[in-house]
Amino acid sequence: MDVEALRDYCLSKRLATECFPFDETTLVFKVGSKMFAWVDLGNPEWVVLKSDPDEAIDLRDRYADILPAYHMNKKHWIQVRLEGGVPARVLKELVDCSYRLVIAKMTRKERLSLFPDEKYS
């Protein structure tokens, strides 16, 4: 998957937005105020995604192109080589997982303000 396909997929997520909060090359995808993915457009080889810690270990064992994320909490964030050995289907599943994990960690108030029609425990 190239960076344009990644961008299109991230922005297809409900209420997803893009911004450059850090510098002019770090493209960040958010839902509400929470980041679920980012890529450095200066070197768009990798995407950084939130991941379940146990699943992250398994993913790193299965794919050489999935590593602990640079500059992030390595327990909760992974980096995936965009045009490497990770199939596009798997990368989309990882984006979906990151998006869901970020929403699950929002405060109840923020979740309800974004998704008033959804039920959360």
C-alpha positions as CSV (number, residue, x, y, z in Angstrom):
1,M,0.0,0.0,0.0
2,D,1.4,3.4,-0.9
3,V,1.0,6.6,1.2
4,E,-1.9,7.9,-1.0
5,A,-3.9,4.7,-0.5
6,L,-3.1,4.8,3.2
7,R,-4.3,8.4,3.4
8,D,-7.5,7.5,1.5
9,Y,-8.2,4.6,3.8
10,C,-7.5,6.5,7.0
11,L,-9.8,9.4,5.9
12,S,-12.6,6.8,5.1
13,K,-12.9,6.1,8.8
14,R,-15.9,7.9,10.4
15,L,-15.0,11.4,11.6
16,A,-11.3,10.9,10.7
17,T,-9.3,14.1,10.0
18,E,-5.8,14.9,8.9
19,C,-3.5,17.6,10.2
20,F,0.2,18.6,10.6
21,P,0.5,19.3,14.3
22,F,4.2,18.7,14.7
23,D,5.8,20.0,11.5
24,E,5.2,20.4,7.8
25,T,6.0,16.7,6.9
26,T,4.4,14.7,9.7
27,L,0.9,13.8,8.5
28,V,-1.3,12.8,11.4
29,F,-4.7,11.2,11.3
30,K,-7.1,11.8,14.2
31,V,-10.5,10.9,15.4
32,G,-11.6,13.7,17.7
33,S,-8.5,14.9,19.5
34,K,-6.8,11.5,19.4
35,M,-4.2,10.4,17.0
36,F,-4.6,6.9,15.4
37,A,-2.0,7.0,12.6
38,W,0.9,9.2,11.4
39,V,3.4,9.1,8.5
40,D,6.4,11.3,7.8
41,L,5.8,12.6,4.2
42,G,9.5,13.5,4.0
43,N,10.2,9.7,4.1
44,P,6.9,8.0,3.6
45,E,8.2,4.5,4.1
46,W,6.5,3.8,7.4
47,V,3.1,4.4,9.1
48,V,2.8,4.5,12.9
49,L,-0.3,2.9,14.4
50,K,-1.6,2.1,17.9
51,S,-1.7,-1.6,18.6
52,D,-2.8,-4.0,21.4
53,P,0.4,-4.8,23.3
54,D,0.0,-8.6,23.0
55,E,-1.0,-8.4,19.4
56,A,2.0,-6.2,18.6
57,I,4.4,-8.9,19.8
58,D,2.7,-11.5,17.6
59,L,2.7,-9.1,14.6
60,R,6.4,-8.4,15.0
61,D,7.1,-12.1,15.1
62,R,5.1,-12.7,11.9
63,Y,6.2,-9.7,9.8
64,A,9.7,-8.4,9.5
65,D,8.2,-5.1,8.3
66,I,6.4,-4.4,11.6
67,L,8.6,-2.9,14.3
68,P,8.1,-1.0,17.6
69,A,7.4,2.6,16.7
70,Y,10.2,5.1,16.8
71,H,9.6,8.0,19.1
72,M,6.4,6.4,20.6
73,N,5.6,4.1,23.5
74,K,6.9,0.9,22.0
75,K,4.5,-1.2,24.0
76,H,1.4,0.4,22.4
77,W,2.6,1.7,19.0
78,I,4.0,-0.1,16.0
79,Q,5.4,1.1,12.7
80,V,4.6,-0.8,9.5
81,R,6.6,-0.5,6.3
82,L,4.0,0.7,3.7
83,E,5.3,-1.1,0.6
84,G,6.9,-4.0,2.4
85,G,5.9,-7.5,3.2
86,V,2.7,-6.7,5.0
87,P,-0.4,-7.3,2.8
88,A,-2.7,-4.4,2.2
89,R,-5.5,-6.3,3.8
90,V,-3.5,-6.7,7.0
91,L,-2.5,-3.1,7.0
92,K,-6.1,-2.0,6.7
93,E,-7.0,-4.3,9.6
94,L,-4.2,-2.6,11.6
95,V,-5.6,0.8,10.8
96,D,-9.0,-0.3,11.8
97,C,-7.6,-1.7,15.1
98,S,-5.7,1.5,15.8
99,Y,-8.9,3.6,15.2
100,R,-11.0,1.4,17.5
101,L,-8.3,1.4,20.3
102,V,-8.1,5.2,20.2
103,I,-11.9,5.5,20.4
104,A,-12.0,3.0,23.3
105,K,-9.5,5.1,25.3
106,M,-11.4,8.3,24.9
107,T,-13.3,9.7,27.8
108,R,-17.0,8.8,27.8
109,K,-17.8,12.5,27.3
110,E,-15.6,12.7,24.2
111,R,-16.9,9.4,22.7
112,L,-20.5,10.6,23.2
113,S,-19.8,14.0,21.7
114,L,-18.4,12.3,18.6
115,F,-20.7,9.3,18.4
116,P,-24.0,10.1,20.2
117,D,-25.8,7.3,18.4
118,E,-23.4,4.6,19.6
119,K,-23.5,2.7,22.9
120,Y,-20.3,2.3,24.9
121,S,-19.8,0.7,28.2
